[in-house]
């Protein structure tokens, strides 16, 4: 335990000698900690405490402030933001699909989860649902980048009511996506695409076709 405190103290002191800690964002601090293998469950709290002790930087308060500012900025942009409509589904056997409103491969991203997917666990339906909804948020963020807008609204239909909407909305906000989540236990078109053989890449989609009228 004392070794972790020593490591935290030395790492934060070294950080202060190379960067202006007070000017770093919460994201900067997380990236630095990850690069230096300081983000473990037991090590990271000690690093945060050393940041406060040495530089009067309250990481948790900094992160909360940045999240609040991001939420406020998204809310301000919401009225004029384009709308993307997607359906997402996953299968415990390892397939996923994210599709737009049109019944065509031009708006379908489907295939198998990567073997190193951070969310999906083979044989677990809930993780398949969570992972596929995350892919929908990712796709919406790519539409936002394509359009060159500050924010985009995502109307997302999923089949499972177990999906953590708060967690998903936070993930979306980080990508400047405003989430409107709807659970449709039946009639989700993405479920059928999970059964399609082969795969369809998101880069093959005409991203503009995913945008819908208000």
Long-range contacts (C-beta under 8 A, 24 or more apart in sequence): 1-42, 4-42, 4-43, 4-46, 5-46, 7-38, 7-43, 7-46, 8-38, 8-43, 8-46, 8-47, 8-49, 8-50, 9-50, 9-54, 11-36, 11-38, 11-47, 11-50, 12-47, 12-50, 12-51, 12-54, 12-55, 13-54, 16-54, 16-55, 21-51, 21-55, 21-57, 22-55, 22-57, 24-57, 25-62, 25-66, 26-59, 26-62, 26-63, 26-66, 27-66, 29-57, 29-59, 29-62, 67-170, 67-173, 70-173, 70-174, 71-173, 73-150, 73-151, 74-151, 74-173, 74-176, 74-178, 75-178, 77-149, 77-150, 77-151, 77-176, 77-178, 78-151, 78-153, 78-178, 81-149, 81-150, 81-151, 81-152, 81-153, 81-178, 82-143, 82-144, 82-147, 82-149, 82-152, 82-153, 82-211, 83-152, 83-153, 83-154, 83-155, 83-211, 83-212, 83-213, 83-214, 84-139, 84-140, 84-143, 84-152, 84-153, 84-154, 84-155, 84-210, 84-211, 84-212, 85-155, 85-210, 85-212, 86-136, 86-139, 86-140, 86-154, 86-155, 86-156, 86-157, 86-210, 87-136, 87-156, 87-157, 87-158, 87-184, 87-188, 87-189, 87-190, 88-132, 88-133, 88-135, 88-136, 88-156, 88-157, 88-158, 88-190, 89-129, 89-132, 89-158, 89-159, 89-188, 89-190, 89-191, 89-193, 89-194, 90-120, 90-125, 90-127, 90-128, 90-129, 90-130, 90-131, 90-132, 90-194, 91-125, 91-128, 91-194, 91-195, 92-122, 92-123, 92-124, 92-125, 92-128, 93-122, 93-123, 94-120, 94-122, 94-128, 95-194, 95-195, 96-120, 96-128, 96-131, 96-132, 96-135, 96-194, 97-132, 97-190, 97-191, 97-192, 97-193, 97-194, 97-196, 98-132, 98-135, 98-136, 98-139, 98-190, 98-202, 99-189, 99-190, 99-193, 100-205, 100-209, 100-210, 101-212, 102-209, 103-189, 105-200, 106-205, 106-206, 106-209, 107-205, 107-206, 107-209, 107-210, 108-193, 108-196, 108-200, 108-205, 109-135, 109-139, 109-200, 109-201, 109-202, 109-205, 110-190, 110-193, 110-194, 110-196, 110-199, 110-200, 111-198, 111-199, 111-200, 111-201, 112-199, 125-160, 126-160, 126-162, 129-158, 129-159, 129-160, 129-162, 129-163, 130-163, 130-164, 132-158, 132-190, 133-158, 133-163, 133-168, 134-168, 134-171, 137-168, 137-171, 137-172, 137-175, 137-177, 137-179, 138-175, 139-202, 139-205, 139-210, 140-172, 140-175, 140-177, 140-210, 141-172, 141-175, 141-176, 141-177, 142-202, 142-207, 143-207, 143-208, 143-210, 143-211, 144-175, 144-176, 144-177, 146-207, 146-208, 147-207, 147-208, 147-211, 150-176, 151-176, 151-177, 151-178, 152-176, 152-177, 152-178, 153-177, 153-178, 153-180, 154-178, 154-179, 154-180, 155-180, 155-182, 155-212, 156-180, 156-181, 156-182, 157-182, 157-183, 157-184, 157-188, 157-190, 158-182, 158-183, 158-184, 158-188, 159-183, 159-184, 159-185, 159-188, 159-190, 159-191, 161-185
